Amino acid sequence: MEKTTEAFRTIGEVADELDLPQHVLRFWETKFSQIRPVKRAGGRRYYRPEDIALVAAIRVLLYSEGYTIKGVQRILKEQGVRAVMAASGGARGVAPIRSEPEAPAPLPARMAPVVLSSAPAAPRSVVLALAAPAPTSVVTCLSAQDRHRLEAILAELTECSRLLA
Protein backbone atom coordinates (compact mmCIF):
# COMPACT_ATOMS: atom_id res chain seq x y z
CA MET A 1 0.00 0.00 0.00
CA GLU A 2 1.50 3.32 -1.12
CA LYS A 3 1.17 6.35 1.15
CA THR A 4 -0.03 9.71 -0.08
CA THR A 5 2.39 12.61 -0.30
CA GLU A 6 0.71 14.22 2.72
CA ALA A 7 1.07 11.14 4.96
CA PHE A 8 3.43 11.14 7.91
CA ARG A 9 6.39 8.79 7.55
CA THR A 10 8.39 6.84 10.11
CA ILE A 11 12.10 7.43 10.54
CA GLY A 12 12.78 4.17 8.71
CA GLU A 13 10.71 5.22 5.71
CA VAL A 14 12.42 8.62 5.56
CA ALA A 15 15.83 7.01 5.91
CA ASP A 16 15.07 4.64 3.03
CA GLU A 17 13.60 7.39 0.84
CA LEU A 18 16.59 9.70 1.32
CA ASP A 19 19.25 6.97 1.43
CA LEU A 20 20.39 7.99 4.92
CA PRO A 21 20.97 5.86 8.01
CA GLN A 22 18.42 6.38 10.79
CA HIS A 23 21.11 7.43 13.24
CA VAL A 24 22.06 10.31 10.91
CA LEU A 25 18.47 11.56 10.99
CA ARG A 26 18.46 11.39 14.80
CA PHE A 27 21.79 13.25 14.89
CA TRP A 28 20.51 15.94 12.54
CA GLU A 29 17.51 16.43 14.83
CA THR A 30 20.00 17.47 17.54
CA LYS A 31 21.93 19.78 15.20
CA PHE A 32 19.00 21.38 13.34
CA SER A 33 16.19 22.48 15.65
CA GLN A 34 14.04 23.14 12.57
CA ILE A 35 13.66 19.37 12.07
CA ARG A 36 10.82 18.51 14.44
CA PRO A 37 9.23 15.13 13.80
CA VAL A 38 6.09 14.31 15.76
CA LYS A 39 6.92 11.86 18.54
CA ARG A 40 4.23 9.40 19.56
CA ALA A 41 3.95 6.94 22.40
CA GLY A 42 7.09 4.90 22.83
CA GLY A 43 9.21 7.64 21.27
CA ARG A 44 8.33 6.67 17.69
CA ARG A 45 9.11 9.49 15.25
CA TYR A 46 6.76 10.53 12.47
CA TYR A 47 8.06 12.98 9.91
CA ARG A 48 5.67 15.44 8.29
CA PRO A 49 6.09 16.20 4.57
CA GLU A 50 7.72 19.56 5.38
CA ASP A 51 10.19 17.82 7.73
CA ILE A 52 11.08 15.36 4.98
CA ALA A 53 11.59 18.19 2.48
CA LEU A 54 13.86 20.02 4.94
CA VAL A 55 15.90 16.89 5.67
CA ALA A 56 16.25 16.29 1.92
CA ALA A 57 17.42 19.89 1.45
CA ILE A 58 19.94 19.59 4.29
CA ARG A 59 21.19 16.33 2.80
CA VAL A 60 21.78 17.99 -0.57
CA LEU A 61 23.65 20.92 1.00
CA LEU A 62 25.82 18.67 3.16
CA TYR A 63 26.53 15.85 0.73
CA SER A 64 26.28 17.42 -2.74
CA GLU A 65 27.11 21.08 -2.21
CA GLY A 66 29.88 20.50 0.35
CA TYR A 67 28.50 22.66 3.15
CA THR A 68 29.43 21.88 6.75
CA ILE A 69 26.84 21.45 9.48
CA LYS A 70 27.79 24.88 10.81
CA GLY A 71 27.37 26.35 7.34
CA VAL A 72 23.86 24.94 6.96
CA GLN A 73 23.02 26.06 10.52
CA ARG A 74 24.16 29.57 9.61
CA ILE A 75 21.98 29.61 6.49
CA LEU A 76 19.00 28.37 8.52
CA LYS A 77 19.59 31.04 11.18
CA GLU A 78 20.22 33.95 8.83
CA GLN A 79 17.88 33.15 5.94
CA GLY A 80 15.42 30.55 7.18
CA VAL A 81 14.11 27.18 6.09
CA ARG A 82 12.90 28.42 2.70
CA ALA A 83 16.41 29.59 1.79
CA VAL A 84 17.86 26.17 2.61
CA MET A 85 15.24 24.48 0.49
CA ALA A 86 15.82 26.94 -2.35
CA ALA A 87 19.61 26.61 -2.11
CA SER A 88 19.34 22.84 -2.35
CA GLY A 89 17.38 22.98 -5.57
CA GLY A 90 13.94 22.05 -4.33
CA ALA A 91 14.91 19.19 -2.06
CA ARG A 92 12.21 16.51 -2.29
CA GLY A 93 12.43 16.06 -6.03
CA VAL A 94 16.22 15.87 -5.97
CA ALA A 95 17.72 12.67 -7.29
CA PRO A 96 19.33 10.55 -4.60
CA ILE A 97 23.05 10.84 -4.15
CA ARG A 98 24.93 7.78 -5.30
CA SER A 99 26.80 5.96 -2.58
CA GLU A 100 29.55 4.80 -4.96
CA PRO A 101 32.09 7.49 -5.78
CA GLU A 102 32.58 8.36 -9.41
CA ALA A 103 35.73 7.15 -11.08
CA PRO A 104 38.44 9.81 -10.92
CA ALA A 105 39.49 11.47 -14.12
CA PRO A 106 42.48 9.77 -15.70
CA LEU A 107 45.83 11.37 -14.98
CA PRO A 108 47.76 12.87 -17.87
CA ALA A 109 50.37 10.62 -19.39
CA ARG A 110 53.26 12.76 -18.26
CA MET A 111 53.89 14.56 -14.97
CA ALA A 112 57.18 16.30 -14.36
CA PRO A 113 58.57 18.06 -11.27
CA VAL A 114 59.13 21.77 -11.77
CA VAL A 115 61.18 24.17 -9.64
CA LEU A 116 59.13 27.27 -8.84
CA SER A 117 61.80 29.24 -7.06
CA SER A 118 65.24 28.86 -5.64
CA ALA A 119 64.17 30.06 -2.17
CA PRO A 120 65.95 27.79 0.33
CA ALA A 121 63.31 27.21 3.03
CA ALA A 122 60.06 26.42 1.26
CA PRO A 123 59.11 22.74 1.00
CA ARG A 124 56.74 23.85 -1.77
CA SER A 125 59.68 24.79 -3.96
CA VAL A 126 59.30 21.54 -5.88
CA VAL A 127 55.85 20.73 -7.18
CA LEU A 128 54.38 18.50 -9.81
CA ALA A 129 53.13 20.31 -12.85
CA LEU A 130 51.50 18.99 -15.97
CA ALA A 131 53.84 19.07 -18.91
CA ALA A 132 53.58 17.49 -22.34
CA PRO A 133 57.30 17.42 -23.09
CA ALA A 134 59.53 17.67 -20.04
CA PRO A 135 61.48 20.96 -20.12
CA THR A 136 65.24 20.60 -20.07
CA SER A 137 65.64 22.94 -17.07
CA VAL A 138 63.64 20.69 -14.71
CA VAL A 139 65.30 19.46 -11.54
CA THR A 140 64.56 15.74 -11.25
CA CYS A 141 66.16 15.06 -7.88
CA LEU A 142 66.19 16.82 -4.55
CA SER A 143 69.18 18.32 -2.88
CA ALA A 144 70.26 16.78 0.42
CA GLN A 145 68.93 19.83 2.26
CA ASP A 146 65.50 19.62 0.56
CA ARG A 147 65.33 15.88 1.18
CA HIS A 148 66.13 16.45 4.87
CA ARG A 149 63.39 19.09 5.12
CA LEU A 150 60.85 16.81 3.49
CA GLU A 151 61.79 13.92 5.78
CA ALA A 152 61.34 16.20 8.82
CA ILE A 153 57.93 17.30 7.54
CA LEU A 154 56.96 13.67 6.93
CA ALA A 155 58.03 12.73 10.45
CA GLU A 156 56.00 15.61 11.88
CA LEU A 157 52.92 14.63 9.85
CA THR A 158 53.32 10.99 10.90
CA GLU A 159 53.44 12.07 14.55
CA CYS A 160 50.34 14.25 14.07
CA SER A 161 48.54 11.31 12.48
CA ARG A 162 49.56 9.05 15.37
CA LEU A 163 48.28 11.58 17.92
CA LEU A 164 44.96 11.92 16.11
CA ALA A 165 44.41 8.15 15.81
Contact map, one row per residue, 1 for C-alpha under 8 A:
111000000000000000000000000000000000000000000000000000000000000000000000000000000000000000000000000000000000000000000000000000000000000000000000000000000000000000000
111100000000000000000000000000000000000000000000000000000000000000000000000000000000000000000000000000000000000000000000000000000000000000000000000000000000000000000
111110100000000000000000000000000000000000000000000000000000000000000000000000000000000000000000000000000000000000000000000000000000000000000000000000000000000000000
011111100000000000000000000000000000000000000000000000000000000000000000000000000000000000000000000000000000000000000000000000000000000000000000000000000000000000000
001111100000000000000000000000000000000000000000100000000000000000000000000000000000000000000000000000000000000000000000000000000000000000000000000000000000000000000
000111110000000000000000000000000000000000000001100000000000000000000000000000000000000000000000000000000000000000000000000000000000000000000000000000000000000000000
001111111000000000000000000000000000000000000001100000000000000000000000000000000000000000000000000000000000000000000000000000000000000000000000000000000000000000000
000001111100000000000000000000000000000000000111100000000000000000000000000000000000000000000000000000000000000000000000000000000000000000000000000000000000000000000
000000111111110000000000000000000000000000000111100000000000000000000000000000000000000000000000000000000000000000000000000000000000000000000000000000000000000000000
000000011111110000000000000000000000000000011110000000000000000000000000000000000000000000000000000000000000000000000000000000000000000000000000000000000000000000000
000000001111111000000100100000000000000000001110000000000000000000000000000000000000000000000000000000000000000000000000000000000000000000000000000000000000000000000
000000001111111100000100000000000000000000000000000000000000000000000000000000000000000000000000000000000000000000000000000000000000000000000000000000000000000000000
000000001111111110000000000000000000000000000000000000000000000000000000000000000000000000000000000000000000000000000000000000000000000000000000000000000000000000000
000000001111111111000000000000000000000000000010000100000000000000000000000000000000000000000000000000000000000000000000000000000000000000000000000000000000000000000
000000000011111111111100100000000000000000000000000000000000000000000000000000000000000000000000000000000000000000000000000000000000000000000000000000000000000000000
000000000001111111111000000000000000000000000000000000000000000000000000000000000000000000000000000000000000000000000000000000000000000000000000000000000000000000000
000000000000111111110000000000000000000000000000000000000000000000000000000000000000000000000000000000000000000000000000000000000000000000000000000000000000000000000
000000000000011111110000000000000000000000000000000000010000000000000000000000000000000000000001000000000000000000000000000000000000000000000000000000000000000000000
000000000000001111111000000000000000000000000000000000000000000000000000000000000000000000000001100000000000000000000000000000000000000000000000000000000000000000000
000000000000001111111101100000000000000000000000000000000000000000000000000000000000000000000000000000000000000000000000000000000000000000000000000000000000000000000
000000000000001100111111100000000000000000000000000000000000000000000000000000000000000000000000000000000000000000000000000000000000000000000000000000000000000000000
000000000011001000011111110000000000000000000000000000000000000000000000000000000000000000000000000000000000000000000000000000000000000000000000000000000000000000000
000000000000000000001111111000000000000000000000000000000000000000000000000000000000000000000000000000000000000000000000000000000000000000000000000000000000000000000
000000000000000000011111111100000000000000000000000000000000000000000000000000000000000000000000000000000000000000000000000000000000000000000000000000000000000000000
000000000010001000011111111110000000000000000000000000100000000000000000000000000000000000000000000000000000000000000000000000000000000000000000000000000000000000000
000000000000000000000111111111000000000000000000000000000000000000000000000000000000000000000000000000000000000000000000000000000000000000000000000000000000000000000
000000000000000000000011111111100000000000000000000000000000000000000000000000000000000000000000000000000000000000000000000000000000000000000000000000000000000000000
000000000000000000000001111111110010000000000000000000000000000000000000000000000000000000000000000000000000000000000000000000000000000000000000000000000000000000000
000000000000000000000000111111111111000000000000000000000000000000000000000000000000000000000000000000000000000000000000000000000000000000000000000000000000000000000
000000000000000000000000011111111000000000000000000000000000000000000000000000000000000000000000000000000000000000000000000000000000000000000000000000000000000000000
000000000000000000000000001111111000000000000000000000000000000000001000100000000000000000000000000000000000000000000000000000000000000000000000000000000000000000000
000000000000000000000000000111111110000000000000000000000000000000000000100000000000000000000000000000000000000000000000000000000000000000000000000000000000000000000
000000000000000000000000000011111111000000000000000000000000000000000000000000000000000000000000000000000000000000000000000000000000000000000000000000000000000000000
000000000000000000000000000010011111000000000000000000000000000000000000000000001000000000000000000000000000000000000000000000000000000000000000000000000000000000000
000000000000000000000000000110011111100000000000001001100000000000000000000000000000000000000000000000000000000000000000000000000000000000000000000000000000000000000
000000000000000000000000000010001111110000000010001000000000000000000000000000000000000000000000000000000000000000000000000000000000000000000000000000000000000000000
000000000000000000000000000000000011111000001111001000000000000000000000000000000000000000000000000000000000000000000000000000000000000000000000000000000000000000000
000000000000000000000000000000000001111100001111000000000000000000000000000000000000000000000000000000000000000000000000000000000000000000000000000000000000000000000
000000000000000000000000000000000000111110111100000000000000000000000000000000000000000000000000000000000000000000000000000000000000000000000000000000000000000000000
000000000000000000000000000000000000011111111100000000000000000000000000000000000000000000000000000000000000000000000000000000000000000000000000000000000000000000000
000000000000000000000000000000000000001111110000000000000000000000000000000000000000000000000000000000000000000000000000000000000000000000000000000000000000000000000
000000000000000000000000000000000000000111110000000000000000000000000000000000000000000000000000000000000000000000000000000000000000000000000000000000000000000000000
000000000000000000000000000000000000001111111000000000000000000000000000000000000000000000000000000000000000000000000000000000000000000000000000000000000000000000000
000000000100000000000000000000000000001111111100000000000000000000000000000000000000000000000000000000000000000000000000000000000000000000000000000000000000000000000
000000000110000000000000000000000000111100111110000000000000000000000000000000000000000000000000000000000000000000000000000000000000000000000000000000000000000000000
000000011110000000000000000000000000111100011111000000000000000000000000000000000000000000000000000000000000000000000000000000000000000000000000000000000000000000000
000000011110010000000000000000000001110000001111111100000000000000000000000000000000000000000000000000000000000000000000000000000000000000000000000000000000000000000
000001111000000000000000000000000000110000000111111100000000000000000000000000000000000000000000000000000000000000000000000000000000000000000000000000000000000000000
000011111000000000000000000000000000000000000011111110000000000000000000000000000000000000000000000000000000000000000000000000000000000000000000000000000000000000000
000000000000000000000000000000000000000000000011111111000000000000000000000000000000000000000000000000000000000000000000000000000000000000000000000000000000000000000
000000000000000000000000000000000011100000000011111111100000000000000000000000000000000000000000000000000000000000000000000000000000000000000000000000000000000000000
000000000000010000000000000000000000000000000011111111110000000000000000000000000000000000010000000000000000000000000000000000000000000000000000000000000000000000000
000000000000000000000000000000000000000000000000111111111000000000000000000000000000100000110000000000000000000000000000000000000000000000000000000000000000000000000
000000000000000000000000000000000010000000000000011111111100000000000000000000001001100000100000000000000000000000000000000000000000000000000000000000000000000000000
000000000000000000000000100000000010000000000000001111111110000000000000000000000000000000000000000000000000000000000000000000000000000000000000000000000000000000000
000000000000000001000000000000000000000000000000000111111111000000000000000000000000000000110100000000000000000000000000000000000000000000000000000000000000000000000
000000000000000000000000000000000000000000000000000011111111100000000000000000000001101111110000000000000000000000000000000000000000000000000000000000000000000000000
000000000000000000000000000000000000000000000000000001111111110000000001000000000001100100000000000000000000000000000000000000000000000000000000000000000000000000000
000000000000000000000000000000000000000000000000000000111111111100000000000000000000000000000000000000000000000000000000000000000000000000000000000000000000000000000
000000000000000000000000000000000000000000000000000000011111111110000000000000000000000100100000000000000000000000000000000000000000000000000000000000000000000000000
000000000000000000000000000000000000000000000000000000001111111111100001000000000001001100000000000000000000000000000000000000000000000000000000000000000000000000000
000000000000000000000000000000000000000000000000000000000111111111111001000000000000000000000000000000000000000000000000000000000000000000000000000000000000000000000
000000000000000000000000000000000000000000000000000000000011111111100000000000000000000000000000100000000000000000000000000000000000000000000000000000000000000000000
000000000000000000000000000000000000000000000000000000000011111111000000000000000000000000000000100000000000000000000000000000000000000000000000000000000000000000000
000000000000000000000000000000000000000000000000000000000001111111100000000000000000000100000000000000000000000000000000000000000000000000000000000000000000000000000
000000000000000000000000000000000000000000000000000000000000111111110000000000000000000000000000000000000000000000000000000000000000000000000000000000000000000000000
000000000000000000000000000000000000000000000000000000000000111011111011000000000000000000000000000000000000000000000000000000000000000000000000000000000000000000000
000000000000000000000000000000000000000000000000000000000000010001111111000000000000000000000000000000000000000000000000000000000000000000000000000000000000000000000
000000000000000000000000000000100000000000000000000000000000010000111111100000000000000000000000000000000000000000000000000000000000000000000000000000000000000000000
000000000000000000000000000000000000000000000000000000000000000000011111110000000000000000000000000000000000000000000000000000000000000000000000000000000000000000000
000000000000000000000000000000000000000000000000000000000000000000111111111000000000000000000000000000000000000000000000000000000000000000000000000000000000000000000
000000000000000000000000000000000000000000000000000000000100110000111111111100000001000000000000000000000000000000000000000000000000000000000000000000000000000000000
000000000000000000000000000000110000000000000000000000000000000000001111111110000000000000000000000000000000000000000000000000000000000000000000000000000000000000000
000000000000000000000000000000000000000000000000000000000000000000000111111111000000000000000000000000000000000000000000000000000000000000000000000000000000000000000
000000000000000000000000000000000000000000000000000000000000000000000011111111110011000000000000000000000000000000000000000000000000000000000000000000000000000000000
000000000000000000000000000000000000000000000000000000000000000000000001111111111011000000000000000000000000000000000000000000000000000000000000000000000000000000000
000000000000000000000000000000000000000000000000000000000000000000000000111111110000000000000000000000000000000000000000000000000000000000000000000000000000000000000
000000000000000000000000000000000000000000000000000000000000000000000000011111110000000000000000000000000000000000000000000000000000000000000000000000000000000000000
000000000000000000000000000000000000000000000000000000000000000000000000001111111111000000000000000000000000000000000000000000000000000000000000000000000000000000000
000000000000000000000000000000000000000000000000000000000000000000000000001111111111000000000000000000000000000000000000000000000000000000000000000000000000000000000
000000000000000000000000000000000100000000000000000001000000000000000000000100111111100000000000000000000000000000000000000000000000000000000000000000000000000000000
000000000000000000000000000000000000000000000000000000000000000000000000000000111111110000000000000000000000000000000000000000000000000000000000000000000000000000000
000000000000000000000000000000000000000000000000000000000000000000000000001100111111111000000000000000000000000000000000000000000000000000000000000000000000000000000
000000000000000000000000000000000000000000000000000001001100100000000001001100111111111100000000000000000000000000000000000000000000000000000000000000000000000000000
000000000000000000000000000000000000000000000000000011001100000000000000000000001111111111100000000000000000000000000000000000000000000000000000000000000000000000000
000000000000000000000000000000000000000000000000000000000000000000000000000000000111111111100000000000000000000000000000000000000000000000000000000000000000000000000
000000000000000000000000000000000000000000000000000000001000100000000000000000000011111111000000000000000000000000000000000000000000000000000000000000000000000000000
000000000000000000000000000000000000000000000000000000001101100010000000000000000001111111100000000000000000000000000000000000000000000000000000000000000000000000000
000000000000000000000000000000000000000000000000000000001000000000000000000000000000111111100100000000000000000000000000000000000000000000000000000000000000000000000
000000000000000000000000000000000000000000000000000000001000000000000000000000000000111111111100000000000000000000000000000000000000000000000000000000000000000000000
000000000000000000000000000000000000000000000000000011011001000000000000000000000000110111111100000000000000000000000000000000000000000000000000000000000000000000000
000000000000000000000000000000000000000000000000000110011000000000000000000000000000000001111100000000000000000000000000000000000000000000000000000000000000000000000
000000000000000000000000000000000000000000000000000000000000000000000000000000000000000001111110000000000000000000000000000000000000000000000000000000000000000000000
000000000000000000000000000000000000000000000000000000010000000000000000000000000000000011111111000000000000000000000000000000000000000000000000000000000000000000000
000000000000000000000000000000000000000000000000000000000000000000000000000000000000000000001111100000000000000000000000000000000000000000000000000000000000000000000
000000000000000001100000000000000000000000000000000000000000000000000000000000000000000000000111110000000000000000000000000000000000000000000000000000000000000000000
000000000000000000100000000000000000000000000000000000000000001100000000000000000000000000000011111000000000000000000000000000000000000000000000000000000000000000000
000000000000000000000000000000000000000000000000000000000000000000000000000000000000000000000001111110000000000000000000000000000000000000000000000000000000000000000
000000000000000000000000000000000000000000000000000000000000000000000000000000000000000000000000111110000000000000000000000000000000000000000000000000000000000000000
000000000000000000000000000000000000000000000000000000000000000000000000000000000000000000000000011111000000000000000000000000000000000000000000000000000000000000000
000000000000000000000000000000000000000000000000000000000000000000000000000000000000000000000000011111100000000000000000000000000000000000000000000000000000000000000
000000000000000000000000000000000000000000000000000000000000000000000000000000000000000000000000000111110000000000000000000000000000000000000000000000000000000000000
000000000000000000000000000000000000000000000000000000000000000000000000000000000000000000000000000011111000000000000000000000000000000000000000000000000000000000000
000000000000000000000000000000000000000000000000000000000000000000000000000000000000000000000000000001111100000000000000000000000000000000000000000000000000000000000
000000000000000000000000000000000000000000000000000000000000000000000000000000000000000000000000000000111110000000000000000000000000000000000000000000000000000000000
000000000000000000000000000000000000000000000000000000000000000000000000000000000000000000000000000000011111000000000000000000000000000000000000000000000000000000000
000000000000000000000000000000000000000000000000000000000000000000000000000000000000000000000000000000001111100000000000000000000000000000000000000000000000000000000
000000000000000000000000000000000000000000000000000000000000000000000000000000000000000000000000000000000111111000000000000000000100000000000000000000000000000000000
000000000000000000000000000000000000000000000000000000000000000000000000000000000000000000000000000000000011111000000000000000000000000000000000000000000000000000000
000000000000000000000000000000000000000000000000000000000000000000000000000000000000000000000000000000000001111100000000000000000111100000000000000000000000000000000
000000000000000000000000000000000000000000000000000000000000000000000000000000000000000000000000000000000001111110000000000000011111000000000000000000000000000000000
000000000000000000000000000000000000000000000000000000000000000000000000000000000000000000000000000000000000011111000000000000011110010001000000000000000000000000000
000000000000000000000000000000000000000000000000000000000000000000000000000000000000000000000000000000000000001111100000000001111000000001110000000000000000000000000
000000000000000000000000000000000000000000000000000000000000000000000000000000000000000000000000000000000000000111110000000001111000000001100000000000000000000000000
000000000000000000000000000000000000000000000000000000000000000000000000000000000000000000000000000000000000000011111100000011100000000001100000000000000000000000000
000000000000000000000000000000000000000000000000000000000000000000000000000000000000000000000000000000000000000001111100000011100000000000000000000000000000000000000
000000000000000000000000000000000000000000000000000000000000000000000000000000000000000000000000000000000000000000111110000010000000000000000000000000000000000000000
000000000000000000000000000000000000000000000000000000000000000000000000000000000000000000000000000000000000000000111111000010000000000000000000000000000000000000000
000000000000000000000000000000000000000000000000000000000000000000000000000000000000000000000000000000000000000000001111110010000000000000000000000000000000000000000
000000000000000000000000000000000000000000000000000000000000000000000000000000000000000000000000000000000000000000000111110000000000000000000000000000000000000000000
000000000000000000000000000000000000000000000000000000000000000000000000000000000000000000000000000000000000000000000011111000000000000000000000000000000000000000000
000000000000000000000000000000000000000000000000000000000000000000000000000000000000000000000000000000000000000000000011111110000000000000000000000000000000000000000
000000000000000000000000000000000000000000000000000000000000000000000000000000000000000000000000000000000000000000000000111111000000000000000000010011000000000000000
000000000000000000000000000000000000000000000000000000000000000000000000000000000000000000000000000000000000000000000000011111100000000000000000000000000000000000000
000000000000000000000000000000000000000000000000000000000000000000000000000000000000000000000000000000000000000000111110011111100000000000000000000000000000000000000
000000000000000000000000000000000000000000000000000000000000000000000000000000000000000000000000000000000000000011110000001111110000000000000000000000000000000000000
000000000000000000000000000000000000000000000000000000000000000000000000000000000000000000000000000000000000000011110000000111111000000000000000000000000000000000000
000000000000000000000000000000000000000000000000000000000000000000000000000000000000000000000000000000000000001111000000000001111100000000000000000000000000000000000
000000000000000000000000000000000000000000000000000000000000000000000000000000000000000000000000000000000000001111000000000000111110000000000000000000000000000000000
000000000000000000000000000000000000000000000000000000000000000000000000000000000000000000000000000000000001011100000000000000011111000000000000000000000000000000000
000000000000000000000000000000000000000000000000000000000000000000000000000000000000000000000000000000000000011100000000000000001111111000000000000000000000000000000
000000000000000000000000000000000000000000000000000000000000000000000000000000000000000000000000000000000000011000000000000000000111110000000000000000000000000000000
000000000000000000000000000000000000000000000000000000000000000000000000000000000000000000000000000000000000010000000000000000000011111000000000000000000000000000000
000000000000000000000000000000000000000000000000000000000000000000000000000000000000000000000000000000000000000100000000000000000011111101000000000000000000000000000
000000000000000000000000000000000000000000000000000000000000000000000000000000000000000000000000000000000000000000000000000000000010111111000000000000000000000000000
000000000000000000000000000000000000000000000000000000000000000000000000000000000000000000000000000000000000000000000000000000000000011111000000000000000000000000000
000000000000000000000000000000000000000000000000000000000000000000000000000000000000000000000000000000000000000000000000000000000000001111100000000000000000000000000
000000000000000000000000000000000000000000000000000000000000000000000000000000000000000000000000000000000000000111100000000000000000011111110000000000000000000000000
000000000000000000000000000000000000000000000000000000000000000000000000000000000000000000000000000000000000000011100000000000000000000011111100000000000000000000000
000000000000000000000000000000000000000000000000000000000000000000000000000000000000000000000000000000000000000010000000000000000000000001111100000000000000000000000
000000000000000000000000000000000000000000000000000000000000000000000000000000000000000000000000000000000000000000000000000000000000000000111110000000000000000000000
000000000000000000000000000000000000000000000000000000000000000000000000000000000000000000000000000000000000000000000000000000000000000000111111111000000000000000000
000000000000000000000000000000000000000000000000000000000000000000000000000000000000000000000000000000000000000000000000000000000000000000001111111000000000000000000
000000000000000000000000000000000000000000000000000000000000000000000000000000000000000000000000000000000000000000000000000000000000000000000111111100000000000000000
000000000000000000000000000000000000000000000000000000000000000000000000000000000000000000000000000000000000000000000000000000000000000000000111111110000000000000000
000000000000000000000000000000000000000000000000000000000000000000000000000000000000000000000000000000000000000000000000001000000000000000000111111111000000000000000
000000000000000000000000000000000000000000000000000000000000000000000000000000000000000000000000000000000000000000000000000000000000000000000111111111100000000000000
000000000000000000000000000000000000000000000000000000000000000000000000000000000000000000000000000000000000000000000000000000000000000000000001111111110000000000000
000000000000000000000000000000000000000000000000000000000000000000000000000000000000000000000000000000000000000000000000001000000000000000000000111111111000000000000
000000000000000000000000000000000000000000000000000000000000000000000000000000000000000000000000000000000000000000000000001000000000000000000000011111111100000000000
000000000000000000000000000000000000000000000000000000000000000000000000000000000000000000000000000000000000000000000000000000000000000000000000001111111110000000000
000000000000000000000000000000000000000000000000000000000000000000000000000000000000000000000000000000000000000000000000000000000000000000000000000111111111000000000
000000000000000000000000000000000000000000000000000000000000000000000000000000000000000000000000000000000000000000000000000000000000000000000000000011111111100000000
000000000000000000000000000000000000000000000000000000000000000000000000000000000000000000000000000000000000000000000000000000000000000000000000000001111111110000000
000000000000000000000000000000000000000000000000000000000000000000000000000000000000000000000000000000000000000000000000000000000000000000000000000000111111111000000
000000000000000000000000000000000000000000000000000000000000000000000000000000000000000000000000000000000000000000000000000000000000000000000000000000011111111100000
000000000000000000000000000000000000000000000000000000000000000000000000000000000000000000000000000000000000000000000000000000000000000000000000000000001111111110000
000000000000000000000000000000000000000000000000000000000000000000000000000000000000000000000000000000000000000000000000000000000000000000000000000000000111111111000
000000000000000000000000000000000000000000000000000000000000000000000000000000000000000000000000000000000000000000000000000000000000000000000000000000000011111111100
000000000000000000000000000000000000000000000000000000000000000000000000000000000000000000000000000000000000000000000000000000000000000000000000000000000001111111110
000000000000000000000000000000000000000000000000000000000000000000000000000000000000000000000000000000000000000000000000000000000000000000000000000000000000111111111
000000000000000000000000000000000000000000000000000000000000000000000000000000000000000000000000000000000000000000000000000000000000000000000000000000000000011111111
000000000000000000000000000000000000000000000000000000000000000000000000000000000000000000000000000000000000000000000000000000000000000000000000000000000000001111111
000000000000000000000000000000000000000000000000000000000000000000000000000000000000000000000000000000000000000000000000000000000000000000000000000000000000000111111
000000000000000000000000000000000000000000000000000000000000000000000000000000000000000000000000000000000000000000000000000000000000000000000000000000000000000011111
